[in-house]
Amino acid sequence: MLRTAFKEWAAVCRALALGRQAIILRKGGIAEAGGSFEPEHNRFWLYPTYVHQQQGGLKADAAQLVHADEAERPPAGILRLSHLAEVKAIYCVEKLFGALLLDDLHCWSEETVRQRFAYRTPGIYVLAVRVYTLPHAHELPERADFAGCRTWVDLGRDLPTERARPVLNDTQFDDVLLSLSRRLNPTALA
């Protein structure tokens, strides 16, 4: 059972659902307490959003994700949740070079990465997420308190997660984690 959702561009949610990426790049909306980074929740529904999504903010080859999202978008006022994610690793990237090293692991354009990295204080967080798919999506009314520029949404009720299966198999996901570790924490492997 799970009642918390994480708002993200619909195209990024689709890339995660398809296994095209297994990381989330995030600048804001993350709680930091006591100087250590933690997302507010380490397990959540992926909540596809369309308001701030910019086709120009994605790589050219990810444009098809936007078109597919629009074609399968639920009716107005309906929230469709079909994938959940678990945070398995967190990196704080403080040098732009490190963020640019991840280019093949996500669908954001380089310009978007640079803009997000430079916003307010330089840096960006990378969340390695294990994504799971359900055999049938949950549909619920989109409430007014879900709206706005917020990352986390309390759905007001628990939704079942039984029969969720990973999008990437264990080997594929372990490869993502190893790749991140090699790129962002090379001394840990020495």
C-alpha positions as CSV (number, residue, x, y, z in Angstrom):
1,M,0.0,0.0,0.0
2,L,1.2,3.5,-0.9
3,R,-0.3,6.9,-0.5
4,T,2.4,9.4,-1.6
5,A,3.1,10.5,-5.1
6,F,6.1,12.3,-6.7
7,K,5.2,14.9,-9.4
8,E,7.5,14.8,-12.5
9,W,7.2,15.7,-16.1
10,A,5.1,13.1,-17.9
11,A,7.8,12.4,-20.5
12,V,10.3,11.6,-17.7
13,C,7.7,9.3,-16.0
14,R,7.3,7.6,-19.4
15,A,11.1,7.2,-19.8
16,L,11.2,5.7,-16.3
17,A,8.3,3.4,-17.0
18,L,9.9,2.2,-20.2
19,G,13.3,1.6,-18.6
20,R,14.9,4.3,-20.7
21,Q,16.1,5.8,-17.6
22,A,16.4,4.8,-13.9
23,I,17.5,8.2,-12.4
24,I,15.6,11.3,-11.5
25,L,17.5,14.6,-11.6
26,R,16.1,17.0,-9.0
27,K,16.9,20.6,-7.9
28,G,14.0,21.6,-5.6
29,G,11.3,20.1,-3.6
30,I,13.6,17.9,-1.6
31,A,13.9,18.2,2.2
32,E,17.2,18.5,3.7
33,A,17.4,18.1,7.5
34,G,20.5,18.3,9.6
35,G,22.7,18.9,6.6
36,S,22.1,15.5,5.1
37,F,20.1,15.0,1.9
38,E,17.0,12.8,2.0
39,P,14.0,12.8,-0.3
40,E,10.9,13.3,1.8
41,H,9.8,9.8,0.8
42,N,11.9,6.9,-0.5
43,R,9.0,5.1,-2.0
44,F,6.3,6.8,-4.1
45,W,3.9,6.8,-7.1
46,L,5.1,8.5,-10.2
47,Y,2.7,11.4,-10.8
48,P,2.9,12.5,-14.4
49,T,2.5,16.3,-14.9
50,Y,2.0,18.3,-18.0
51,V,2.0,21.9,-16.8
52,H,5.8,22.6,-16.7
53,Q,6.8,19.9,-19.2
54,Q,8.6,21.4,-22.1
55,Q,9.4,19.5,-25.2
56,G,12.4,21.8,-25.7
57,G,13.6,20.7,-22.3
58,L,14.1,17.2,-23.6
59,K,16.5,15.6,-26.0
60,A,15.4,15.5,-29.6
61,D,15.0,11.7,-29.5
62,A,12.7,12.0,-26.4
63,A,10.1,14.0,-28.4
64,Q,8.2,10.8,-29.1
65,L,7.7,10.5,-25.3
66,V,5.8,13.7,-25.3
67,H,3.6,12.7,-28.2
68,A,2.9,9.3,-26.6
69,D,2.0,11.0,-23.3
70,E,-0.4,13.3,-25.0
71,A,-2.1,10.4,-26.9
72,E,-2.5,8.4,-23.7
73,R,-3.2,11.3,-21.3
74,P,-6.2,10.6,-19.0
75,P,-9.2,12.8,-19.2
76,A,-9.1,16.2,-17.5
77,G,-9.6,15.8,-13.7
78,I,-8.4,12.2,-13.6
79,L,-5.0,11.1,-12.2
80,R,-3.7,7.8,-13.6
81,L,-1.0,6.1,-11.5
82,S,0.6,3.0,-13.0
83,H,4.2,3.0,-11.7
84,L,5.9,3.4,-8.4
85,A,9.5,4.0,-7.6
86,E,11.9,3.2,-4.7
87,V,15.0,5.4,-4.1
88,K,18.1,3.1,-4.0
89,A,20.9,5.7,-4.1
90,I,21.3,9.4,-3.8
91,Y,24.1,11.6,-5.2
92,C,24.7,15.3,-4.7
93,V,26.5,16.5,-7.8
94,E,28.3,19.8,-7.1
95,K,30.2,20.2,-10.3
96,L,28.5,20.7,-13.7
97,F,30.9,18.2,-15.3
98,G,29.5,15.4,-13.1
99,A,25.9,16.3,-14.1
100,L,26.9,16.3,-17.8
101,L,28.6,12.9,-17.4
102,L,25.1,11.4,-17.0
103,D,23.8,12.5,-20.4
104,D,23.0,8.9,-21.6
105,L,21.1,8.1,-18.5
106,H,18.2,10.5,-18.8
107,C,16.0,12.3,-21.4
108,W,16.6,16.0,-20.3
109,S,18.4,18.2,-22.8
110,E,21.9,19.5,-21.9
111,E,20.4,23.0,-21.7
112,T,17.8,21.8,-19.1
113,V,20.6,20.1,-17.0
114,R,22.7,23.3,-17.2
115,Q,19.7,25.5,-16.2
116,R,18.6,23.3,-13.3
117,F,22.2,22.9,-12.1
118,A,22.8,26.6,-12.0
119,Y,19.4,27.6,-10.4
120,R,20.0,29.4,-7.1
121,T,23.0,27.5,-5.8
122,P,25.0,25.3,-8.2
123,G,24.3,21.6,-7.8
124,I,21.8,18.9,-8.6
125,Y,20.6,15.7,-6.9
126,V,20.5,12.4,-8.7
127,L,18.2,9.8,-7.4
128,A,18.7,6.2,-8.6
129,V,15.2,4.7,-8.6
130,R,14.0,1.2,-9.1
131,V,10.7,1.6,-11.0
132,Y,7.9,-1.0,-10.8
133,T,4.8,-1.3,-13.0
134,L,1.4,-2.5,-12.0
135,P,-0.8,-4.7,-14.2
136,H,-3.6,-2.2,-14.0
137,A,-3.4,1.5,-13.3
138,H,-5.2,3.3,-10.5
139,E,-7.4,6.1,-11.6
140,L,-8.6,8.7,-9.1
141,P,-10.1,12.2,-9.2
142,E,-7.4,14.9,-9.3
143,R,-8.1,17.1,-6.3
144,A,-7.5,20.8,-6.0
145,D,-4.9,20.2,-3.2
146,F,-2.8,18.1,-5.7
147,A,-2.3,21.2,-7.9
148,G,0.6,23.6,-7.8
149,C,4.3,23.5,-8.0
150,R,5.0,20.9,-5.4
151,T,6.9,17.7,-5.6
152,W,5.1,15.5,-3.0
153,V,1.4,14.8,-3.0
154,D,-0.5,12.9,-0.3
155,L,-3.2,11.1,-2.2
156,G,-5.4,10.9,0.9
157,R,-5.7,7.1,0.7
158,D,-3.5,4.1,0.3
159,L,-3.4,2.5,-3.1
160,P,-2.4,-1.2,-3.4
161,T,0.9,-2.1,-4.9
162,E,0.4,-5.9,-5.1
163,R,1.7,-7.6,-8.2
164,A,4.0,-4.7,-9.0
165,R,7.0,-5.9,-11.0
166,P,10.3,-4.2,-11.7
167,V,10.7,-2.5,-15.1
168,L,14.4,-3.4,-15.2
169,N,15.5,-6.8,-14.1
170,D,18.1,-7.1,-11.3
171,T,21.1,-7.2,-13.7
172,Q,19.9,-4.2,-15.7
173,F,19.3,-2.1,-12.5
174,D,22.6,-3.2,-10.9
175,D,24.3,-2.0,-14.1
176,V,22.7,1.4,-13.7
177,L,23.9,1.6,-10.1
178,L,27.4,0.6,-11.0
179,S,27.5,3.1,-13.8
180,L,26.5,5.9,-11.5
181,S,29.0,4.9,-8.9
182,R,31.8,4.8,-11.5
183,R,30.9,8.2,-12.8
184,L,30.0,10.1,-9.6
185,N,32.1,8.3,-6.9
186,P,35.1,6.9,-8.7
187,T,37.2,6.7,-5.5
188,A,34.8,4.4,-3.9
189,L,35.7,1.7,-6.4
190,A,39.5,2.1,-6.0
